Amino acid sequence: MHQPRRVHPVGLVLSLLAALGGLAADVLYVFPGLQSSYRLVAMASSFLPYGVLAWALATVIMLLATRGRGRWLVVPLVAGLLAHSLMVVAYFDPAHQAPAGTQPTLRLVALNMHYGRADLGQLLAEVERVRPDIVVLTEFTAQADAVLSDPEWRSLLPYHAGTIGREARHGWDGDGSGTQVLSRTPLKELGRTEDTRATSLAVQVTAGGHSLVLVAAHPANVLSEGVDGWLGESRAVTDLAKRYADQPLVVAGDLNSVPEHETLRSLVAETGLHESLTGWQPTYPADRLVPMIRIDHVLASSQFRTVSMDTFSATGSDHRGLVAELAQS
């Protein structure tokens, strides 16, 4: 009498292939130094949380491909799924949330302007809505010069510090080196990175009656600068932030790293900063169907608690902007 198979071989192979994808993501997370072995590996590491989908697919396929005693093969896959889920759960960590009803002392808006192409009207409308104390604009070019000179902007944010990149006239011929910090109160520039493709700068500022140091950051991405450039520029931002780690400190901007990247993990470990953005809120690429990864960040020192975090869209930019409300003690 013919006995049905306990394990379907095709299903077994497909399940194991999916599990290998999830396992590869786990290895890159547990051993972050491997992320910088090759450019493609570093880029693939931007999607480590999505490894949970590989584990889930492997589990479902194995459930469909097995019966009877063969079902024991599902157990290690479920274990892998649960372990990898911790990476996603970390995005929802409430440890740094302010108690309900807390009033913010710092309102901050940050946006990568995509070579200055972001719609200034939309950005101004967001600034008028939020009434931020500080605005951080990366990839700031001469195309966005109105932000610094227009009376409407100056009435809201009369002080600024930073650099201006060359305007993009034909496709990608501009440069993304410009970084500007706009403020309601006077700024004092403390320092900036040297020999980096884009400017990252530290400023002293007062918001809500509290003094703080803000680092407006924009290290290079691994696609344009390769692994060495990516690591080197991220190291420059980390070294700049470390100078002020004994003070109330906020690092904001396009960090070109996701929370799982070794670059961002080093920055957090060496400065004691924490991620203010909570929940699953990808910011890039915003000019495609849906953003898939979070490379824009607001990191804050222990003196800050998150009152609220949100994102917004600006036509012309390939990033979603950030709106952070923080309470400083």
C-alpha positions as CSV (number, residue, x, y, z in Angstrom):
1,M,0.0,0.0,0.0
2,H,1.4,3.4,-1.0
3,Q,2.4,5.6,1.9
4,P,2.2,9.4,1.4
5,R,5.5,11.2,1.8
6,R,6.2,12.8,5.1
7,V,8.4,15.5,3.4
8,H,7.8,16.7,-0.1
9,P,11.4,17.1,-1.6
10,V,10.6,20.2,-3.7
11,G,9.0,21.9,-0.7
12,L,11.9,21.0,1.4
13,V,14.4,22.6,-1.0
14,L,12.3,25.7,-1.4
15,S,11.9,26.1,2.4
16,L,15.6,25.6,3.0
17,L,16.5,28.2,0.3
18,A,14.2,30.7,2.0
19,A,15.7,29.9,5.4
20,L,19.2,30.5,4.0
21,G,18.1,34.0,3.1
22,G,16.9,34.6,6.7
23,L,20.0,33.0,8.1
24,A,22.3,35.2,6.0
25,A,20.5,38.3,7.4
26,D,21.0,37.0,10.9
27,V,24.7,36.4,10.3
28,L,25.2,39.9,9.0
29,Y,23.5,41.3,12.1
30,V,25.4,39.2,14.6
31,F,28.7,39.8,12.9
32,P,28.3,43.4,11.6
33,G,32.0,43.5,10.5
34,L,31.0,41.3,7.6
35,Q,28.8,44.1,6.2
36,S,31.8,46.0,5.0
37,S,33.4,43.0,3.2
38,Y,31.9,44.1,-0.2
39,R,29.8,47.0,-1.4
40,L,26.9,44.8,-2.4
41,V,26.9,43.1,1.1
42,A,26.8,46.5,2.7
43,M,23.9,47.5,0.5
44,A,22.1,44.2,1.1
45,S,22.5,44.8,4.9
46,S,20.1,47.8,4.5
47,F,17.3,45.2,4.3
48,L,18.2,43.0,7.3
49,P,14.8,43.4,9.0
50,Y,13.1,41.9,5.9
51,G,14.8,38.6,6.8
52,V,11.8,38.0,8.9
53,L,9.8,37.5,5.7
54,A,12.3,34.9,4.5
55,W,11.9,33.0,7.8
56,A,8.1,33.3,7.6
57,L,8.1,32.0,4.0
58,A,10.4,29.1,4.9
59,T,8.0,28.1,7.8
60,V,4.9,28.3,5.7
61,I,6.4,26.2,2.8
62,M,7.7,23.6,5.3
63,L,4.2,23.4,6.9
64,L,2.7,22.7,3.5
65,A,5.5,20.3,2.4
66,T,5.4,18.0,5.5
67,R,3.0,15.8,7.4
68,G,3.1,13.5,10.3
69,R,6.5,13.1,11.9
70,G,8.0,15.2,9.2
71,R,6.5,18.2,10.9
72,W,9.4,18.4,13.3
73,L,11.4,20.1,10.5
74,V,9.2,23.2,11.1
75,V,10.5,23.7,14.7
76,P,14.0,25.2,13.8
77,L,12.3,27.4,11.3
78,V,9.9,28.8,13.8
79,A,12.8,29.3,16.2
80,G,14.6,31.3,13.4
81,L,11.5,33.3,12.8
82,L,11.0,34.2,16.5
83,A,14.7,35.1,16.9
84,H,14.7,37.3,13.8
85,S,11.5,39.0,14.9
86,L,13.4,40.6,17.8
87,M,15.2,42.8,15.2
88,V,11.8,44.1,14.1
89,V,10.4,44.5,17.6
90,A,13.4,46.7,18.5
91,Y,11.9,49.4,16.2
92,F,9.0,49.7,18.6
93,D,11.1,50.0,21.8
94,P,9.2,52.5,24.1
95,A,12.1,53.0,26.5
96,H,12.8,56.6,25.4
97,Q,9.2,57.8,25.1
98,A,8.1,60.7,27.2
99,P,5.1,60.3,29.5
100,A,1.7,61.2,28.0
101,G,1.1,64.9,28.2
102,T,4.7,65.9,28.2
103,Q,5.3,69.2,26.4
104,P,8.2,69.3,23.9
105,T,11.1,71.6,24.4
106,L,12.6,71.0,21.0
107,R,10.8,70.7,17.7
108,L,13.0,69.7,14.8
109,V,12.5,69.2,11.1
110,A,15.0,67.4,8.9
111,L,15.0,66.7,5.1
112,N,17.4,65.5,2.4
113,M,16.5,68.0,-0.4
114,H,17.8,65.8,-3.2
115,Y,20.2,68.3,-4.7
116,G,18.0,71.1,-3.7
117,R,15.0,69.8,-5.7
118,A,12.6,69.5,-2.8
119,D,9.5,71.6,-3.3
120,L,10.1,74.7,-1.2
121,G,6.4,75.5,-1.0
122,Q,5.6,72.2,0.6
123,L,8.5,72.4,2.9
124,L,7.5,75.9,4.0
125,A,4.0,74.7,4.6
126,E,5.4,72.0,6.9
127,V,7.6,74.4,8.7
128,E,4.6,76.8,9.2
129,R,2.6,73.9,10.6
130,V,5.2,72.5,12.9
131,R,6.9,75.8,13.9
132,P,10.2,74.1,14.6
133,D,13.0,75.4,16.6
134,I,15.6,73.9,14.2
135,V,15.5,72.7,10.6
136,V,18.3,70.5,9.2
137,L,18.5,70.4,5.4
138,T,21.0,68.1,3.7
139,E,21.9,68.1,-0.1
140,F,21.3,71.9,0.1
141,T,22.2,73.6,-3.2
142,A,21.9,77.1,-4.6
143,Q,18.5,76.0,-6.1
144,A,17.1,76.3,-2.5
145,D,18.7,79.7,-1.7
146,A,15.2,81.2,-1.0
147,V,15.3,79.3,2.3
148,L,18.0,81.6,3.4
149,S,16.8,84.9,1.9
150,D,13.0,84.9,1.5
151,P,11.3,87.1,4.1
152,E,8.7,84.3,4.9
153,W,11.5,81.9,5.8
154,R,13.5,84.5,7.7
155,S,10.6,85.4,9.8
156,L,10.3,81.8,11.0
157,L,14.0,80.9,11.1
158,P,16.2,84.0,11.0
159,Y,19.5,82.2,11.9
160,H,21.5,79.7,9.9
161,A,24.8,78.0,9.5
162,G,26.3,75.6,7.0
163,T,27.3,75.2,3.4
164,I,25.7,75.4,-0.1
165,G,26.3,72.9,-2.8
166,R,26.3,73.5,-6.6
167,E,22.9,73.6,-8.2
168,A,21.9,70.6,-10.3
169,R,21.0,71.9,-13.7
170,H,21.0,68.7,-15.8
171,G,20.0,65.5,-14.0
172,W,22.7,64.6,-11.5
173,D,25.3,67.2,-12.3
174,G,24.9,69.1,-8.9
175,D,26.5,68.1,-5.7
176,G,25.0,67.0,-2.4
177,S,27.7,68.6,-0.2
178,G,25.6,71.4,1.2
179,T,24.2,71.2,4.7
180,Q,22.2,74.0,6.4
181,V,20.9,74.4,9.9
182,L,18.2,77.0,10.3
183,S,17.1,78.1,13.8
184,R,14.7,80.4,15.6
185,T,17.5,81.4,18.0
186,P,21.1,82.3,17.4
187,L,23.5,79.5,16.4
188,K,27.2,79.1,17.3
189,E,29.1,76.7,15.0
190,L,31.4,74.5,17.0
191,G,33.0,72.3,14.3
192,R,32.5,70.3,11.2
193,T,33.9,67.3,9.5
194,E,36.9,67.7,7.2
195,D,37.7,66.0,3.9
196,T,34.2,64.5,3.6
197,R,32.1,64.6,0.5
198,A,29.2,66.4,2.3
199,T,29.4,68.8,5.2
200,S,28.4,67.6,8.7
201,L,28.5,70.3,11.3
202,A,28.0,70.8,15.0
203,V,26.2,73.9,16.4
204,Q,25.4,75.2,19.8
205,V,21.7,76.3,20.1
206,T,19.0,77.1,22.6
207,A,15.5,75.6,22.4
208,G,12.8,75.7,24.9
209,G,15.1,77.4,27.4
210,H,17.6,74.6,27.2
211,S,21.1,74.6,25.6
212,L,22.1,71.7,23.4
213,V,24.5,70.7,20.7
214,L,23.1,69.7,17.4
215,V,25.1,67.7,14.8
216,A,23.6,68.0,11.3
217,A,25.0,64.9,9.7
218,H,25.3,63.6,6.1
219,P,28.0,61.0,5.6
220,A,28.4,59.5,2.2
221,N,26.5,56.4,1.1
222,V,28.2,53.2,0.2
223,L,26.9,53.2,-3.4
224,S,28.7,56.4,-4.4
225,E,31.8,56.2,-2.2
226,G,32.3,52.5,-1.8
227,V,32.9,50.7,1.5
228,D,36.0,52.7,2.5
229,G,34.3,56.0,1.9
230,W,31.1,54.9,3.6
231,L,33.0,53.7,6.7
232,G,35.4,56.7,6.7
233,E,32.7,59.3,6.5
234,S,30.5,57.6,9.1
235,R,33.6,57.5,11.3
236,A,34.1,61.3,10.8
237,V,30.5,61.9,12.0
238,T,31.0,59.7,15.0
239,D,34.2,61.4,15.9
240,L,32.5,64.8,15.6
241,A,29.5,63.7,17.8
242,K,31.8,62.2,20.4
243,R,33.3,65.6,21.1
244,Y,30.0,66.7,22.6
245,A,28.8,63.4,24.1
246,D,29.1,64.8,27.6
247,Q,26.5,67.5,26.8
248,P,22.8,67.4,25.7
249,L,23.3,66.2,22.1
250,V,21.1,65.6,19.1
251,V,22.4,64.1,15.8
252,A,20.0,64.6,12.9
253,G,20.0,64.1,9.1
254,D,20.6,61.6,6.4
255,L,23.1,59.1,8.0
256,N,23.0,56.7,5.0
257,S,22.8,53.8,7.4
258,V,20.0,51.8,8.8
259,P,19.9,50.9,12.5
260,E,21.3,47.4,11.8
261,H,24.4,48.8,9.9
262,E,27.7,48.6,11.7
263,T,28.2,52.3,11.1
264,L,25.1,53.5,12.9
265,R,25.6,50.9,15.7
266,S,29.1,52.2,16.3
267,L,27.8,55.8,16.4
268,V,25.2,54.8,19.0
269,A,27.6,52.7,21.1
270,E,30.4,55.3,21.2
271,T,28.1,58.3,22.0
272,G,25.4,56.8,24.1
273,L,22.7,58.2,21.8
274,H,19.4,56.6,21.2
275,E,17.0,56.5,18.3
276,S,14.1,59.0,18.6
277,L,12.1,57.6,15.7
278,T,10.0,54.8,16.9
279,G,7.8,52.3,14.9
280,W,8.3,51.2,11.3
281,Q,8.7,54.4,9.5
282,P,11.0,53.9,6.4
283,T,12.3,57.2,4.8
284,Y,13.9,56.0,1.6
285,P,13.4,55.8,-1.4
286,A,10.4,58.2,-1.1
287,D,10.2,58.8,-4.9
288,R,9.4,55.1,-5.7
289,L,6.3,53.1,-4.8
290,V,7.0,53.0,-1.1
291,P,10.0,53.8,1.1
292,M,11.6,50.6,2.3
293,I,14.5,51.5,4.6
294,R,15.2,54.1,7.3
295,I,18.4,56.0,6.7
296,D,17.2,59.4,8.0
297,H,17.5,59.7,11.8
298,V,17.2,61.8,14.9
299,L,19.5,60.5,17.6
300,A,19.4,62.0,21.0
301,S,21.3,61.8,24.3
302,S,19.9,60.6,27.6
303,Q,18.6,64.1,28.5
304,F,15.9,63.7,25.8
305,R,12.6,61.8,25.6
306,T,10.5,61.5,22.5
307,V,7.2,63.2,22.6
308,S,6.3,62.4,19.0
309,M,8.0,61.5,15.7
310,D,6.5,61.6,12.3
311,T,7.5,61.8,8.6
312,F,6.3,63.9,5.8
313,S,6.6,64.0,2.0
314,A,8.2,66.7,-0.2
315,T,7.8,66.5,-3.9
316,G,11.2,66.5,-5.6
317,S,13.0,64.7,-2.8
318,D,13.8,61.0,-2.7
319,H,13.6,61.0,1.1
320,R,10.7,61.5,3.5
321,G,11.3,64.3,5.9
322,L,11.3,63.9,9.7
323,V,9.4,65.9,12.4
324,A,10.7,65.3,15.9
325,E,9.3,66.6,19.1
326,L,11.6,66.0,22.0
327,A,11.5,66.9,25.7
328,Q,14.8,67.8,27.3
329,S,15.3,67.5,31.1
